[in-house]
Amino acid sequence: MTLLASLIGASLLVGCGGGDMLSRSDSETHKLTPEVVVEDPLAARPSENAPVLRTNETKIMWTDGERHVLPVGIELDYGADSTERFGAVSEIAKVSAGAIRLVLTPETPVANLEAALNRAATEGLFINLTLNDPALYCKDSGAELLRLTKETWFGKFRPIIAQDQYQSMLMISIARGWGPKEVFDPTSSGYREYMDYTKTLIRDFRKAGFKLPLVVEAPGCGEDFNAFDANRVRELLAADTEKNLIFGLAAKGKTYNTSTKISNAVNVIRAQRAPVIITEVGGSDVVEKGAKVEQVLDGAFGDVALSVNPQWQGPGDKIAYLFPFAATQNLQNTQLSFDISFDDAYLNADYLAMEGAVSMGYQLYLRDVNDNYASIKGDEVKNASSGWNSITYKIGASMPTAGFVSDGFDMTQVVAVGVEIAAQDKPSSVAGPIKFDNFKLIEGTGPAVVYASDFSAGVDGWKNSQWQGKTASIDVVDGEATKALSLVPQDDQFEITRTGLVVDLTQPFTMTARIYIPASITNFGMGIFAANSTNWAGGGWGGAWNLIPGQWNDYSFTPDEATLASFAASGGNGLGIQFSQFAAGQIKGDAILIENLQIVSAAGSGATETEFGVQYRSDFSSSADGWGNTAWPDDNGVPSSPVLTPSNGELVVASSKDGAERISLQKNNLTSLDSLNLGEGFKVTVNVFIPESLRNTEFNFQMFFQDANWSHHNSPIDMTGDELTYGEWMAISVEPEFPEGFDMTGTPKFVGIDMFARKGAGGFKTTDEVIIGSILFEGQVPVEPEEVVLGAVDFNRSQDVMVDFVVGAITEAQALIVAPEVVSDPFGWFASTWFAASPEDAAYDLVTDLKDASTLTERGELITNTPGGLAEMRSLLVPEKPADAAAK
């Protein structure tokens, strides 16, 4: 069985979640503005029991309700000239398409529509019909939508699309890319008319007897997935008596130009237990900084991880799992990354509370072509977060010093990557699955300047560390060639620090500068140290003692292995400079000057451009997503003690005991939010359902941030009583104004939610359920560089793993208990476009002759034959021809 087939089989085992929150949707609170169409009792209708495709949470199911169907195929601009383009239907089937998206226009002849449906059925293609018109695409006129829908779907096309013979193969998109174009904000009220008109038409289709899946295409020319956020998917499902909706996204522009963005968009829908389909796969550089075909198809393929569940025998056991690369790899100037997840049993084990107990540990290692060994870096499992942990190592021209490198190891000929798991003091009773995914080696940038300042814009974040209370007066003055940082000593020593640098302190680097030491300072020492958000991390020391007073000096510092190792162990995210041992009488107000300060990293630059985007989006589909209790007490000294229950993609929060007046939550694994940036444009949005029972309790809802240096506790969301909405969903969105001195770059000590019910002695009752629908942090995020993948371990298609060695009582057989782990299900897609209807879209063409499948363009070859393309997907996923099944 292939891994993808295994994935689908596994996905069928996922139980169906409840739908109780649909009754709490605001679908009825916001009354429909469009006029509901009066149904013609004599119009054509499908038979009541005509078989149709069905949706089951995030999956599209065959008519038998048992098999997972993925519509994967090609878009055909059929309405542009349906007579000329009819022959393309069969040609599309020849390139392994399993489905076809027929783009109709109001002018498409009925006979030609029927002919296309018959030909598609004969070729075994599932069919997505959509309506395209200049009055609909990228437009938001509700009147035009109703008019054209009435004239086409409920008018001229109805006698054809209502026939029973087509019901089992059809999905209907009401309109291509209709809806507001410029919103792209999940908290906006600008989607209201889009929602109202969409709900009206869903109900009209159901009244007309259509039970087949309706594809709700996103507004914003099909790209604005934000329209489906804030429980709007659930709102639309609440309007559908058949609960048979698919949500469509057009992945063309920069909204979908990275794997992360694609995943974020898809998960907005899937978190609400609904299926998604990419209605139009763009790419091929048609749109500047637009989507990439390979990334869209890779995301659509789904993800399978490797899960091992060792039968531990006792403390001291060690297992080394080895994963071979497909080809020999050169690790110089690369970046190696992987994801790992430990069962919570390892993270919360009782033995960890014992004094002196050594936590279970893990480390990444490598094997070269001659079987030589090199480890990169290890960590204790107790430091891992619940769920997936993403680990990244940048490797320069030589191996990192943080691990062990055996003699003769050749980093230019690496054949496998491995992970060692060491039980240490862990007893054998502490056990559970350990999961691996996404081993990937990408091309690095080589040595690069990761920090540079000529101080033309000021002191550039350099400040006194205040260690021992000894400081310098810091300013900017004219230097020899540029502006210079001026440091006037106030004591016999001082330290200045620059935190928040994008510098990997585990990798070799060089700091250079021009430094002027005044002639009055003839006795001094200079050192470089690792700095963190509290301005001090200690660690290694290094520097120059031979700077000549009274003149400018060229300064260069490259830490040796021992110094670099201590830097790496410090946990710092910046660097500091110490000047010390000034002799008595040397402090005369003369300034030390520094100009043209640079840091060059051997591992390349981690600095990137930034853009506004999603920094964190909660995922309550299967867990509390790292949110847990702070145990902070209420005004009566009663500790917070909530019960957190993930349900239907939301987090249900209730007190575990009656009478408590505080429920306090925190995000426990903040270090996993590597893109958290509280600076420019930072925005917080919480979708929350507060029950009516809390209306008269002086209910107070807060979201708080405690900065990295413990100097500020700030609550940008702080709402009480009638400021809140009860008994229905409420979206709370703010752009925090953090106080002066709040550390914006370091990882916050706390991010959490506080809730108080203070009125009277009643407090919270255990039946008071506050529901967190979603938590969204937006702001500046790094622009993902285009990755050049040199090597990868792909668990989607095979699960090649071996036990390299074991230590202790455990055997290889006990270590190698392996199973696939479904991380994400695949989703369907349609590639734009077989042969474009307009010259401006010609770069999307998949063929040069629309009637000849053998004339594939370069883009056509990519769509067909790339991993996850049509050929692979068709062979794995289409259960049988729809026409054959319909005839049964």
MIZA-698315 format. One line per 2 residues: number of its first residue (from 1); their letters; for each residue x, y, z of C-alpha. Coordinates in steps of 0.5 Angstrom, whole numbers, plus 2048, in hexadecimal, padded with zeros to 3 digits. Example, Ala and Ser with C-alpha at 12.3 -4.5 7.8 and 13.67 -1.06 7.14 Angstrom:
1	as	819:7F7:810; 81B:7FE:80E .
//
This chain:
1	mt	800:800:800; 803:807:7FE .
3	ll	804:80C:804; 7FE:811:801 .
5	as	7F9:80B:800; 7FB:809:808 .
7	li	7FA:811:809; 7F3:810:806 .
9	ga	7F1:80A:809; 7F4:80D:810 .
11	sl	7F0:813:80F; 7E9:80F:80E .
13	lv	7EA:80D:815; 7EA:814:818 .
15	gc	7E3:814:81C; 7DE:819:81A .
17	gg	7DE:81F:81F; 7D7:822:822 .
19	gd	7D4:828:81F; 7D1:82B:825 .
21	ml	7D4:832:823; 7D0:833:81D .
23	sr	7CA:835:821; 7CE:83A:824 .
25	sd	7D0:83D:81D; 7CE:844:81C .
27	se	7CB:842:815; 7C4:844:818 .
29	th	7C6:84A:81C; 7C8:84D:816 .
31	kl	7C2:84D:812; 7C3:84C:80A .
33	tp	7C2:852:806; 7C1:84F:7FF .
35	ev	7BA:84D:7FD; 7B9:846:7FD .
37	vv	7B7:843:7F6; 7B0:840:7F6 .
39	ed	7B1:838:7F3; 7AE:836:7ED .
41	pl	7AA:830:7EF; 7AA:82E:7E7 .
43	aa	7B2:82F:7E6; 7B6:829:7E5 .
45	rp	7B9:826:7EC; 7BE:820:7ED .
47	se	7BA:81A:7F0; 7BA:81A:7F8 .
49	na	7BF:814:7F8; 7C3:815:7F3 .
51	pv	7CA:813:7F5; 7CF:819:7F6 .
53	lr	7D6:81B:7F9; 7D6:81C:800 .
55	tn	7DB:820:805; 7DD:81D:80C .
57	et	7E0:822:810; 7E7:824:80C .
59	ki	7E6:81E:807; 7E2:81E:800 .
61	mw	7DF:817:800; 7DC:812:7FA .
63	td	7D5:811:7FA; 7D5:80B:7FE .
65	ge	7D8:80F:804; 7DE:80A:805 .
67	rh	7E3:80D:800; 7E7:813:800 .
69	vl	7E7:817:7F9; 7EC:81C:7F7 .
71	pv	7EA:820:7F1; 7F0:822:7EE .
73	gi	7F0:824:7E7; 7F1:82A:7E2 .
75	el	7EC:830:7E1; 7EA:831:7DA .
77	dy	7E7:838:7D8; 7E1:834:7D4 .
79	ga	7DD:83A:7D4; 7E2:83E:7D0 .
81	ds	7E0:83A:7CA; 7DC:834:7CC .
83	te	7DC:831:7C5; 7E3:832:7C3 .
85	rf	7E5:830:7CA; 7E1:829:7CB .
87	ga	7E6:825:7C8; 7EB:827:7CE .
89	vs	7E7:823:7D3; 7EA:81C:7D0 .
91	ei	7F1:81F:7D0; 7F1:821:7D7 .
93	ak	7EF:81A:7D9; 7F5:818:7D5 .
95	vs	7FA:81C:7DA; 7F7:818:7E0 .
97	ag	7F2:81D:7E2; 7ED:81A:7E7 .
99	ai	7E9:820:7E7; 7E7:826:7E2 .
101	rl	7E5:82D:7E4; 7E0:830:7DF .
103	vl	7E0:837:7DF; 7D9:839:7DC .
105	tp	7D7:840:7DA; 7CF:842:7D9 .
107	et	7D0:841:7D2; 7D2:83A:7D2 .
109	pv	7CD:836:7CD; 7C9:831:7D1 .
111	an	7CB:82B:7CC; 7D2:82D:7CD .
113	le	7D2:82C:7D5; 7CE:826:7D4 .
115	aa	7D3:823:7CF; 7D9:825:7D4 .
117	ln	7D6:821:7DA; 7D5:81B:7D5 .
119	ra	7DC:81B:7D3; 7DF:81C:7DA .
121	at	7DA:816:7DD; 7DD:812:7D7 .
123	eg	7E4:814:7D9; 7E3:813:7E0 .
125	lf	7E4:81A:7E2; 7E1:81D:7E8 .
127	in	7DE:824:7E6; 7DE:82B:7EA .
129	lt	7DA:830:7E6; 7DA:837:7E7 .
131	ln	7D8:83D:7E4; 7DC:843:7E2 .
133	dp	7DA:84A:7E0; 7DD:851:7E0 .
135	al	7D7:853:7E5; 7D9:84D:7EA .
137	yc	7E1:84C:7E9; 7E4:851:7EE .
139	kd	7DE:854:7EF; 7D9:855:7F5 .
141	sg	7D2:857:7F2; 7CD:852:7F6 .
143	ae	7C8:855:7F1; 7CC:852:7EB .
145	ll	7CD:84B:7EF; 7C6:84A:7F0 .
147	rl	7C4:84C:7E9; 7C9:848:7E5 .
149	tk	7C8:842:7EA; 7C1:842:7E8 .
151	et	7C2:842:7E1; 7C7:83D:7E1 .
153	wf	7C7:838:7E6; 7C0:838:7E8 .
155	gk	7BE:83A:7E1; 7C1:838:7DA .
157	fr	7C6:833:7DD; 7C1:830:7E2 .
159	pi	7BE:82A:7DE; 7C5:828:7DC .
161	ia	7C8:828:7E3; 7C2:825:7E7 .
163	qd	7C2:81F:7E3; 7C4:819:7E8 .
165	qy	7C9:816:7E3; 7CE:81C:7E5 .
167	qs	7CD:81C:7EC; 7D2:818:7EF .
169	ml	7D8:81B:7EB; 7D6:822:7EC .
171	mi	7D8:828:7F0; 7D5:82F:7EF .
173	si	7D9:835:7F0; 7D3:83B:7F1 .
175	ar	7D8:840:7EE; 7DF:841:7EC .
177	gw	7E3:846:7F1; 7DD:84A:7F3 .
179	gp	7DD:84E:7F9; 7E1:854:7FB .
181	ke	7E8:855:7F9; 7EC:859:7FE .
183	vf	7EA:857:805; 7EF:851:807 .
185	dp	7EE:852:80E; 7EA:84D:812 .
187	ts	7E7:852:817; 7E4:856:812 .
189	sg	7DD:857:811; 7DE:858:80A .
191	yr	7DC:851:808; 7D5:852:80B .
193	ey	7D1:852:804; 7D6:84D:801 .
195	md	7D3:848:807; 7CC:84A:806 .
197	yt	7CC:849:7FF; 7D0:843:7FF .
199	kt	7CB:840:805; 7C5:842:800 .
201	li	7C7:83E:7FA; 7C9:838:7FE .
203	rd	7C2:838:801; 7BF:839:7FA .
205	fr	7C3:833:7F7; 7C1:82F:7FC .
207	ka	7BA:831:7FB; 7BB:82F:7F4 .
209	gf	7BC:828:7F6; 7C4:828:7F5 .
211	kl	7C7:824:7FA; 7CE:824:7F7 .
213	pl	7D4:827:7FA; 7D4:82F:7F9 .
215	vv	7DB:832:7F8; 7DB:839:7FC .
217	ea	7E1:83D:7F8; 7E4:842:7FC .
219	pg	7E3:849:7FB; 7E9:84E:7F9 .
221	cg	7EA:84A:7F2; 7E9:844:7F5 .
223	ed	7EF:845:7FA; 7ED:848:800 .
225	fn	7ED:842:805; 7EC:847:80B .
227	af	7E4:847:809; 7E4:840:80C .
229	da	7E7:842:812; 7E4:844:819 .
231	nr	7DF:83E:818; 7DC:840:812 .
233	vr	7DD:839:80F; 7D8:837:815 .
235	el	7D3:83C:813; 7D3:83A:80C .
237	la	7D2:833:80E; 7CD:835:813 .
239	ad	7C9:838:80D; 7CA:831:809 .
241	te	7C4:82C:80A; 7C9:827:807 .
243	kn	7CF:829:80A; 7D3:827:804 .
245	li	7D7:82D:802; 7DE:82D:800 .
247	fg	7E2:834:800; 7E6:836:7FA .
249	la	7ED:83A:7FA; 7F0:83D:7F4 .
251	ak	7F8:83C:7F5; 7FB:841:7F1 .
253	gk	7FD:848:7F4; 802:849:7FA .
255	ty	7FD:847:7FF; 7FF:840:7FD .
257	nt	807:841:7FB; 80A:83D:801 .
259	st	808:836:804; 806:839:80A .
261	ki	801:83E:807; 7FE:838:804 .
263	sn	7FE:834:80A; 7FB:83A:80E .
265	av	7F5:83B:809; 7F3:834:808 .
267	nv	7F3:833:810; 7EE:839:811 .
269	ir	7E9:835:80D; 7EB:82E:810 .
271	aq	7EB:830:817; 7E4:831:816 .
273	ra	7E3:82A:814; 7E2:82B:80C .
275	pv	7E5:829:806; 7E9:82E:802 .
277	ii	7EB:82E:7FA; 7F0:832:7F6 .
279	te	7EB:834:7F1; 7F1:837:7ED .
281	vg	7F8:836:7EE; 7FD:83B:7EB .
283	gs	804:83C:7EB; 809:83C:7E5 .
285	dv	80B:843:7E7; 804:846:7E4 .
287	ve	803:84A:7EA; 809:84E:7ED .
289	kg	80B:84B:7F3; 805:846:7F2 .
291	ak	804:83F:7F4; 809:839:7F2 .
293	ve	806:833:7EF; 80A:82E:7F3 .
295	qv	809:831:7F9; 801:831:7F8 .
297	ld	802:82A:7F6; 806:828:7FB .
299	ga	801:82A:800; 7FB:827:7FD .
301	fg	7FF:820:7FD; 7FE:820:805 .
303	dv	803:81E:80A; 805:818:80D .
305	al	80A:817:813; 80E:811:816 .
307	sv	80C:80F:81D; 810:80A:821 .
309	np	80D:807:827; 813:804:82B .
311	qw	813:7FF:830; 817:802:835 .
313	qg	81B:7FD:83A; 81D:802:83F .
315	pg	822:808:841; 828:808:83C .
317	dk	825:806:836; 827:80A:830 .
319	ia	824:809:829; 827:80C:822 .
321	yl	822:80C:81C; 826:80E:816 .
323	fp	822:810:80F; 826:810:809 .
325	fa	826:816:804; 825:814:7FD .
327	at	82B:816:7FA; 832:818:7FE .
329	qn	832:81F:800; 837:825:802 .
331	lq	835:828:808; 839:82F:807 .
333	nt	835:835:807; 82F:832:808 .
335	ql	829:831:80D; 826:82B:810 .
337	sf	820:82B:813; 81A:825:816 .
339	di	814:825:81A; 814:821:820 .
341	sf	80E:81F:825; 80E:81B:82C .
343	dd	808:818:82F; 806:81C:835 .
345	ay	808:817:839; 80F:818:838 .
347	ln	80E:820:83A; 80A:81F:840 .
349	ad	80D:819:843; 80D:818:84B .
351	yl	815:817:84B; 817:81E:848 .
353	am	814:820:84F; 81A:81C:853 .
355	eg	820:820:855; 826:81F:851 .
357	av	822:81B:84B; 825:81B:844 .
359	sm	81F:81C:83F; 81F:818:839 .
361	gy	823:81C:833; 823:81C:82C .
363	ql	828:81E:827; 829:81F:81F .
365	yl	82F:81B:81C; 832:819:815 .
367	rd	835:814:812; 83A:815:80C .
369	vn	83C:810:806; 841:80D:80A .
371	dn	83C:80C:810; 840:811:814 .
373	ya	83B:814:819; 83A:81C:81B .
375	si	835:81E:820; 832:825:81F .
377	kg	82F:827:826; 82A:824:82B .
379	de	825:826:830; 821:823:836 .
381	vk	81A:821:834; 817:824:83A .
383	na	819:82B:836; 814:829:830 .
385	ss	80D:82C:82F; 807:827:82F .
387	gw	806:826:828; 80B:827:822 .
389	ns	811:82A:823; 815:82D:81D .
391	it	81D:82D:81E; 821:831:819 .
393	yk	829:831:818; 82D:835:814 .
395	ig	834:832:812; 839:836:80F .
397	as	840:834:80C; 841:830:812 .
399	mp	83D:82B:816; 83A:82F:81C .
401	ta	83E:82E:823; 838:82D:827 .
403	gf	839:825:826; 83E:820:825 .
405	vs	841:81F:81E; 845:819:81D .
407	dg	84C:819:81A; 84B:818:812 .
409	fd	844:81A:812; 843:81D:80B .
411	mt	83D:822:80B; 83E:822:804 .
413	qv	83B:81B:803; 836:81A:808 .
415	va	831:814:806; 82C:814:80C .
417	vg	829:818:812; 827:815:819 .
419	ve	824:817:81F; 827:814:826 .
421	ia	822:813:82B; 825:812:832 .
423	aq	821:80F:838; 826:812:83D .
425	dk	822:811:844; 81B:810:841 .
427	ps	818:809:843; 815:804:83E .
429	sv	80E:806:840; 80E:80D:83D .
431	ag	80D:80B:836; 809:80D:830 .
433	pi	80A:80F:829; 80F:814:826 .
435	kf	80E:817:81F; 813:819:81A .
437	dn	811:81E:814; 814:822:80F .
439	fk	81C:821:80F; 81E:826:80A .
441	li	825:828:807; 824:82F:804 .
443	eg	82A:833:800; 82D:839:805 .
445	tg	82F:840:803; 836:83F:805 .
447	pa	83A:844:809; 836:84A:80A .
449	vv	835:851:80E; 830:850:813 .
451	ya	831:856:816; 834:85D:814 .
453	sd	833:864:817; 837:86A:815 .
455	fs	833:86E:81A; 830:873:816 .
457	ag	829:872:818; 82B:872:820 .
459	vd	82D:86D:825; 82A:867:821 .
461	gw	827:864:828; 82E:864:82B .
463	kn	82D:865:833; 830:864:83A .
465	sq	82F:85D:83D; 82F:861:844 .
467	wq	833:85B:846; 836:85D:84D .
469	gk	833:863:84C; 839:866:848 .
471	ta	837:869:841; 83A:86E:83C .
473	si	837:874:839; 834:872:832 .
475	dv	833:876:82C; 835:877:824 .
477	vd	83A:87C:822; 83E:87D:81C .
479	ge	844:878:81B; 849:877:816 .
481	at	846:875:810; 83E:874:812 .
483	ka	83A:875:818; 83D:872:81F .
485	ls	83A:86F:825; 83D:873:82B .
487	lv	83E:870:831; 840:874:837 .
489	pq	842:870:83D; 83F:872:844 .
491	dd	842:86C:848; 848:868:848 .
493	qf	844:863:843; 83E:863:83F .
495	ei	83A:85E:83A; 836:860:834 .
497	tr	831:85B:831; 82D:85A:82B .
499	tg	828:855:82B; 823:852:826 .
501	lv	828:851:821; 827:84C:81C .
503	vd	82E:848:81D; 82E:841:81E .
505	lt	833:840:824; 834:839:823 .
507	qp	838:83A:81C; 83E:83E:81B .
509	ft	83E:845:81A; 843:84B:81A .
511	mt	842:852:81D; 845:858:819 .
513	ar	846:85F:81B; 84A:866:81B .
515	iy	84B:867:822; 84E:86E:825 .
517	ip	851:86D:82C; 853:874:82F .
519	as	85A:876:831; 858:877:838 .
521	it	856:86F:839; 85C:86B:839 .
523	nf	85A:866:83D; 854:862:83B .
525	gm	851:85B:839; 84C:859:834 .
527	gi	847:853:834; 842:851:82F .
529	fa	83C:84D:833; 835:84A:831 .
531	an	82F:84E:833; 828:84D:834 .
533	st	822:851:835; 824:853:83C .
535	nw	82A:855:839; 82F:850:83C .
537	ag	830:848:83A; 837:847:83C .
539	gg	83A:842:838; 840:843:835 .
541	wg	845:848:835; 84A:84A:82F .
543	ga	84D:851:82D; 853:855:82B .
545	wn	858:858:830; 85C:85B:82B .
547	li	858:861:829; 85D:867:829 .
549	pg	85B:86D:82D; 85B:874:829 .
551	qw	859:871:822; 854:86D:81E .
553	nd	855:866:81E; 852:860:819 .
555	ys	84F:85B:81E; 84D:854:81C .
557	ft	84A:84F:821; 849:847:81F .
559	pd	847:843:825; 84B:83D:826 .
561	ea	847:836:827; 847:836:82E .
563	tl	844:83D:82E; 83F:83C:829 .
565	as	83D:836:82D; 83C:83A:833 .
567	fa	838:83F:82F; 834:83A:82C .
569	as	832:837:833; 830:83E:836 .
571	gg	82A:83F:832; 82B:846:830 .
573	ng	828:849:82A; 82D:84F:829 .
575	lg	834:851:82B; 837:856:830 .
577	iq	83E:859:831; 842:85B:837 .
579	fs	847:860:839; 84A:85F:83F .
581	qf	850:860:844; 851:867:843 .
583	aa	857:86A:847; 855:86F:84D .
585	gq	855:876:84A; 854:874:843 .
587	ik	84C:875:843; 84D:87C:840 .
589	gd	847:87D:83C; 84A:87B:835 .
591	ai	846:876:831; 848:86F:82E .
593	li	845:870:827; 842:86A:823 .
595	en	841:86A:81B; 83F:866:816 .
597	lq	83D:860:81A; 83B:859:816 .
599	iv	83A:852:818; 83B:84D:813 .
601	sa	838:846:814; 83C:840:811 .
603	ag	835:83D:810; 831:842:80C .
605	sg	82C:847:80E; 826:846:812 .
607	at	823:84D:810; 81E:84D:80B .
609	et	819:852:809; 813:853:80D .
611	ef	80B:854:80B; 805:854:80E .
613	gv	802:84D:810; 800:848:815 .
615	qy	805:847:81A; 800:842:81E .
617	rs	7FA:83F:81D; 7F7:83A:822 .
619	df	7F5:833:820; 7F0:82F:825 .
621	ss	7EF:82A:820; 7F2:824:825 .
623	sa	7F5:828:82B; 7F5:82E:82F .
625	dg	7FB:830:82A; 7FF:831:830 .
627	wg	7FA:836:834; 7FA:834:83C .
629	nt	7F9:836:843; 7FD:83C:846 .
631	aw	7FA:83A:84D; 7FA:841:84F .
633	pd	7F5:842:854; 7EF:847:854 .
635	dn	7EE:84C:85A; 7EC:847:85F .
637	gv	7F2:843:85E; 7EF:83D:85A .
639	ps	7F4:83B:854; 7F1:83B:84D .
641	sp	7EF:834:84C; 7EC:833:845 .
643	vl	7EA:82D:841; 7EC:82E:839 .
645	tp	7E8:82A:834; 7EA:82A:82D .
647	sn	7E3:829:829; 7E2:82A:822 .
649	ge	7E8:82F:821; 7E7:833:826 .
651	lv	7E9:833:82E; 7E3:833:833 .
653	va	7E6:836:839; 7E2:835:840 .
655	ss	7E4:835:847; 7E5:82E:84B .
657	kd	7E1:831:851; 7DC:835:853 .
659	ga	7DD:83C:856; 7E4:83D:853 .
661	er	7E4:844:851; 7EA:844:84C .
663	is	7EC:83F:846; 7F3:841:844 .
665	lq	7F6:83E:83D; 7FD:83E:83A .
667	kn	801:83C:834; 806:837:837 .
669	nl	80A:836:831; 80C:83D:82F .
671	ts	813:83B:82C; 80F:838:827 .
673	ld	80D:83E:824; 813:840:820 .
675	sl	810:845:81C; 80D:849:822 .
677	nl	80E:850:821; 80B:856:826 .
679	ge	80D:85B:822; 80A:85F:81C .
681	gf	803:85E:81A; 802:858:81F .
683	kv	7FB:856:820; 7F7:851:824 .
685	tv	7F0:84E:822; 7EC:84A:827 .
687	nv	7E6:847:825; 7E2:845:82B .
689	fi	7DB:842:82D; 7D9:845:834 .
691	pe	7D3:841:837; 7CD:845:839 .
693	sl	7CE:843:840; 7D4:847:841 .
695	rn	7D0:84E:83F; 7CF:850:846 .
697	te	7D5:84E:84A; 7D9:854:848 .
699	fn	7DD:84F:843; 7E4:852:841 .
701	fq	7E8:84F:83B; 7EF:851:83A .
703	mf	7F5:84F:836; 7FC:850:839 .
705	fq	803:850:837; 809:850:83C .
707	da	80F:853:838; 816:84F:838 .
709	nw	819:853:83D; 814:853:842 .
711	sh	813:85A:842; 80C:85B:840 .
713	hn	805:857:840; 801:85A:83B .
715	sp	7F9:858:839; 7F8:85B:832 .
717	id	7F1:857:833; 7ED:859:839 .
719	mt	7E6:859:839; 7E0:859:83E .
721	gd	7D9:858:83F; 7D5:85C:839 .
723	el	7DB:85D:835; 7DA:855:833 .
725	ty	7D5:851:82F; 7D2:84B:833 .
727	ge	7CE:846:830; 7D1:846:829 .
729	wm	7D8:847:826; 7DC:84D:826 .
731	ai	7E3:84F:823; 7E7:853:827 .
733	sv	7ED:856:823; 7F2:85B:825 .
735	ep	7F9:85E:823; 7FD:85E:82A .
737	ef	800:865:82C; 806:862:831 .
739	pe	809:866:836; 80F:86A:835 .
741	gf	815:865:837; 811:85E:835 .
743	dm	816:859:832; 813:858:82B .
745	tg	818:854:829; 819:84E:82E .
747	tp	814:849:82F; 80F:84B:834 .
749	kf	80F:847:83B; 807:847:83B .
751	vg	802:847:836; 7FB:846:838 .
753	id	7F4:847:839; 7F1:849:840 .
755	mf	7E9:848:841; 7E6:84B:848 .
757	ar	7DF:84A:84A; 7DF:84E:851 .
759	kg	7D8:851:852; 7D5:84E:859 .
761	ag	7D8:847:85C; 7D5:843:856 .
763	gf	7DB:843:851; 7DC:83E:84B .
765	kt	7D8:838:84B; 7DA:832:848 .
767	td	7D5:832:843; 7D7:839:841 .
769	ev	7DB:837:83A; 7DF:83D:837 .
771	ii	7E1:83B:830; 7E7:83D:82C .
773	gs	7E6:83C:825; 7ED:83F:823 .
775	il	7F2:843:825; 7F6:847:820 .
777	fe	7FD:84B:820; 7FF:84F:81A .
779	gq	804:853:818; 80B:854:815 .
781	vp	80D:84D:813; 814:84B:80F .
783	ve	813:84A:808; 814:843:806 .
785	pe	81A:842:802; 819:83E:7FC .
787	ev	81C:837:7FE; 821:833:7FA .
789	vl	820:82C:7FD; 826:828:7FC .
791	ga	824:822:800; 81E:81F:804 .
793	vd	81B:819:807; 814:818:805 .
795	fn	80F:814:809; 809:815:805 .
797	rs	80B:810:800; 810:80C:804 .
799	qd	812:80B:80B; 819:809:80A .
801	vm	81C:808:811; 821:804:815 .
803	vd	824:803:81C; 82B:805:81B .
805	fv	82D:803:822; 82A:802:829 .
807	vg	82D:802:830; 82A:7FF:836 .
809	ai	825:7F9:837; 821:7FB:831 .
811	te	822:7F7:82B; 821:7FA:823 .
813	aq	81B:7F6:823; 818:7FA:829 .
815	al	81A:800:826; 817:7FF:81F .
817	iv	810:800:820; 80E:804:81A .
819	ap	807:807:818; 805:80C:813 .
821	ev	802:813:817; 7FD:817:813 .
823	vs	7FF:81E:814; 7FA:821:80E .
825	dp	7F6:81E:809; 7F7:820:802 .
827	fg	7F2:825:7FE; 7EF:825:7F7 .
829	wf	7F2:82A:7F2; 7F0:82D:7EB .
831	as	7F6:830:7E7; 7F5:836:7E3 .
833	tw	7F4:835:7DD; 7F4:830:7D7 .
835	fa	7F4:836:7D2; 7F3:83D:7D4 .
837	as	7ED:841:7D2; 7F1:848:7D2 .
839	pe	7F8:84A:7D0; 7F9:84C:7D7 .
841	da	7F8:845:7DA; 7FC:842:7D4 .
843	ay	802:840:7D9; 7FE:83C:7DD .
845	dl	7FD:837:7D6; 7FE:830:7D7 .
847	vt	7FE:82E:7D0; 800:832:7CA .
849	dl	7FA:82F:7C6; 7F4:82E:7CA .
851	kd	7F1:828:7C6; 7F8:824:7C7 .
853	as	7FA:821:7CE; 801:820:7CB .
855	tl	803:827:7CA; 804:828:7D1 .
857	te	808:82F:7D3; 80D:82F:7D8 .
859	rg	808:831:7DD; 803:82B:7DB .
861	el	809:826:7DC; 80A:829:7E3 .
863	it	803:828:7E5; 802:821:7E2 .
865	nt	809:81E:7E4; 80C:822:7EA .
867	pg	80B:81E:7F1; 804:81F:7F3 .
869	gl	802:821:7EC; 7FC:81E:7E8 .
871	ae	800:817:7E6; 801:815:7ED .
873	mr	7FB:818:7F0; 7F6:814:7EB .
875	sl	7FA:80E:7EC; 7F9:80E:7F3 .
877	lv	7F2:811:7F5; 7ED:810:7F0 .
879	pe	7E9:80A:7F2; 7E5:809:7EB .
881	kp	7E2:80D:7E6; 7DC:811:7E8 .
883	ad	7D8:80E:7E2; 7D9:807:7E4 .
885	aa	7D7:808:7EB; 7D1:80C:7E9 .
887	ak	7CF:806:7E4; 7CF:801:7EA .
//
